[in-house]
Amino acid sequence: MAWHGSLDLHYRCDTDSPAPRTTGRGVHSGPLRVLRSLYPEGPGICHHVLVHPPGGIVGGDELALKAQVDAGAHALLTTPGATRFYRSGGETAVQTLNARVAGGARLEWLPLETLVHDGARARNTLRFELAPGAEMIGWDLLALGLPAAGETYARGRFEQGIEVSSAAPVSWLERGVLDFDDPRHAPCTRRLLASPLGWAGHTVLATLWFASGSPLAAARRDTLLDAARSHMTADPLQPLGVTAPHDHVIVLRMLGARVEPLMQLLRSVRGGWRRQAWGCEGAEPRVWRT
């Protein structure tokens, strides 16, 4: 039986209270919901943990998440564990996120890792629309197979897209397809994953970005780039780098064999960016430590 779930989140800045407070409200349908609002950093930043009780996504499942962050609000969204796309009997599992961030608002999209099991057929799409003056930090940590258990991803089809749009209108757009089921594409997919032009034989890809609805000033952009590089290893064999492909966005990429070292780097750089860009401490959701 396929699960269909949706969650519509809305974050507002309440200025009637003694200190500005971000309030988050959600409307859900099916097996996708949010735990209560948490304020470990004070009333201005609302932490939400997104929960999918079935524990994994299989062929035919469709999960749709929408988020609206109003002016002055600051929302942090994360998950209590990995997102798992399980082996499919033929149908495609679909997960989508559409987020809109108003001017003067901030969004942090920080889910834990995505694990794509062997034989999975899935599509994962992330779209962020940033108004002028809006800013966000987001990450995506994708693992093919189960690296810790030695399971490879050798069957199935996985498609992922990340889009950040602003007044530009599109600041950053990418789409990747790994197709092992089509005999015309499978050999090319395997060669690309093994090639230095692809994943160079690695199984885990980490992506972290800082994006703004307005162009980043050169000095601020360089400060954020330097902050990221200060956390990066000097090992010339470590495949990672950070760059500004557009004046609205900074992107860090890293390949590896295991999830944990890459996640540690994402957490470190995210904390540095928070301090440099927003004057916020690098506070982490408590659920990451449980």
TAVENQUI-V602124 format. One record per backbone hydrogen bond with DSSP energy under -0.5 kcal/mol. CO is the residue of the C=O (numbers start at 1). NH is the residue of the N-H. If there is no record, write none. Layout:
co=CO nh=NH
co=CO nh=NH
This chain:
co=3 nh=62
co=5 nh=64
co=6 nh=29
co=7 nh=9
co=7 nh=66
co=8 nh=27
co=9 nh=68
co=10 nh=25
co=11 nh=70
co=12 nh=14
co=12 nh=23
co=13 nh=15
co=14 nh=21
co=21 nh=14
co=21 nh=23
co=23 nh=12
co=25 nh=10
co=27 nh=8
co=29 nh=6
co=30 nh=32
co=33 nh=51
co=38 nh=47
co=39 nh=42
co=42 nh=45
co=43 nh=22
co=45 nh=47
co=46 nh=76
co=47 nh=38
co=48 nh=50
co=48 nh=78
co=49 nh=35
co=50 nh=80
co=51 nh=33
co=52 nh=55
co=57 nh=86
co=58 nh=61
co=61 nh=94
co=62 nh=5
co=63 nh=96
co=64 nh=7
co=65 nh=98
co=66 nh=9
co=67 nh=100
co=68 nh=11
co=68 nh=70
co=69 nh=102
co=70 nh=73
co=73 nh=106
co=74 nh=46
co=75 nh=108
co=76 nh=48
co=77 nh=110
co=78 nh=50
co=82 nh=84
co=83 nh=85
co=83 nh=115
co=84 nh=57
co=84 nh=86
co=85 nh=117
co=91 nh=90
co=92 nh=60
co=93 nh=123
co=94 nh=63
co=95 nh=125
co=96 nh=65
co=97 nh=127
co=98 nh=67
co=99 nh=129
co=100 nh=69
co=101 nh=131
co=102 nh=105
co=105 nh=135
co=106 nh=75
co=107 nh=137
co=108 nh=77
co=108 nh=110
co=109 nh=139
co=110 nh=79
co=113 nh=83
co=113 nh=115
co=114 nh=116
co=114 nh=143
co=115 nh=85
co=115 nh=117
co=116 nh=145
co=117 nh=120
co=119 nh=88
co=120 nh=157
co=121 nh=93
co=122 nh=159
co=123 nh=95
co=124 nh=161
co=125 nh=97
co=126 nh=163
co=127 nh=99
co=128 nh=130
co=128 nh=165
co=129 nh=101
co=129 nh=131
co=131 nh=134
co=133 nh=104
co=134 nh=213
co=135 nh=107
co=136 nh=211
co=137 nh=109
co=138 nh=209
co=140 nh=142
co=140 nh=207
co=141 nh=114
co=142 nh=205
co=143 nh=116
co=143 nh=145
co=146 nh=149
co=146 nh=150
co=146 nh=151
co=147 nh=150
co=151 nh=146
co=152 nh=154
co=155 nh=119
co=156 nh=180
co=156 nh=181
co=157 nh=122
co=158 nh=178
co=159 nh=124
co=160 nh=176
co=161 nh=126
co=162 nh=174
co=163 nh=128
co=164 nh=171
co=164 nh=172
co=165 nh=130
co=166 nh=169
co=169 nh=166
co=169 nh=171
co=172 nh=164
co=174 nh=162
co=176 nh=160
co=177 nh=179
co=178 nh=158
co=178 nh=180
co=181 nh=183
co=182 nh=185
co=182 nh=186
co=183 nh=187
co=185 nh=189
co=186 nh=190
co=187 nh=191
co=188 nh=192
co=189 nh=193
co=190 nh=194
co=191 nh=195
co=192 nh=199
co=192 nh=200
co=193 nh=201
co=195 nh=198
co=195 nh=200
co=199 nh=202
co=203 nh=144
co=204 nh=256
co=205 nh=142
co=206 nh=254
co=207 nh=140
co=208 nh=252
co=209 nh=138
co=210 nh=250
co=211 nh=136
co=213 nh=167
co=217 nh=221
co=218 nh=222
co=219 nh=223
co=220 nh=224
co=221 nh=225
co=222 nh=226
co=223 nh=227
co=224 nh=228
co=225 nh=229
co=226 nh=230
co=228 nh=231
co=229 nh=232
co=235 nh=238
co=237 nh=239
co=238 nh=240
co=239 nh=255
co=241 nh=253
co=243 nh=245
co=243 nh=251
co=246 nh=249
co=247 nh=216
co=248 nh=212
co=249 nh=246
co=250 nh=210
co=251 nh=243
co=252 nh=208
co=253 nh=241
co=254 nh=206
co=256 nh=203
co=256 nh=204
co=258 nh=262
co=259 nh=263
co=260 nh=264
co=261 nh=265
co=262 nh=266
co=263 nh=267
co=264 nh=268
co=265 nh=269
co=266 nh=270
co=267 nh=271
co=268 nh=272
co=269 nh=273
co=270 nh=274
co=271 nh=275
co=272 nh=276
co=273 nh=277
co=273 nh=278
co=274 nh=278
co=274 nh=279
co=274 nh=280
co=275 nh=279
co=281 nh=283
co=285 nh=288
co=286 nh=289
co=287 nh=290
